[in-house]
Amino acid sequence: MSSAVVNKNRFKQEQKYVVERIAELRQEVEDVIDYLDLLEARAQNFGKRRYSTEQVKKMLGLKSVSRS
């Protein structure tokens, strides 16, 4: 096998790895942004009354789904 073919195969492997790693990093960045949004919302609502999911469903007239 020529070195050009070996280099091409190696390049494709590296390219695949880099593309996969970029996708993983993008997901991690999205997760961090979501977490920061959550922290911001908690800070803005600090000291305010909290409602459980069941309380909100009741206020909205939604049926609760029982967990078995």
N, C-alpha and C positions, 0 to 999 in steps of 0.2 A: 504494500500500500504506500502510495507516495506521501510525502510530508504535507503536501497541499491538501490532500483529502483528510489527513489526520488533523491538521490545523482547522479545516472547515468544520469537522465534527466537534472538535473542542470548542470552537467559537459558538456553535449552535447550543452546546451544553451550557456554556457560560451565559449566553444570551437568555436561555430559558430560565436559568437560576436568577439572573438579574431581574427579569420581568416578574417572576414569582415573588421575589423579595420586595420589589417596589409595591406590588399589590398588598403584601402583608403590612408594609409600613404605612400605606394609605389607610388601611383598616385600623391600625393602631392609632393613627392621628385622628381619625373619625371618633374612635372610642374616647380619646382624651378630650376632644372637643365636647362630646356628649356629657362627659363627667364634669367638665368645667361649667357647662350650662346648668347641670343639676346643682352644683355648689352655688352658683350665682342665684338660682331660684330659691334655694334654702336660705341664703343670706338675706335676700329681699323679703322673705316671709318669716324671718326669725321673730319669735314671740307671738305670731298669729296663731289662731286656732287651726288645728289639723283635723282632717276628716279621713276616716277609714274608707276603703273601697265600698264596703257595705253601706255606709252612711250616704255616700255619694249616689250609689245606685238607688237607694230609697228616695233621696231628694229628687232624682231625675225620673222616678217611676219605672225603673228598670227591674226586671226580675233577677234575683240572685241565682246563681248556678251553684248547687250544692256539690261539694267535693266528697267523693266516696273513696 
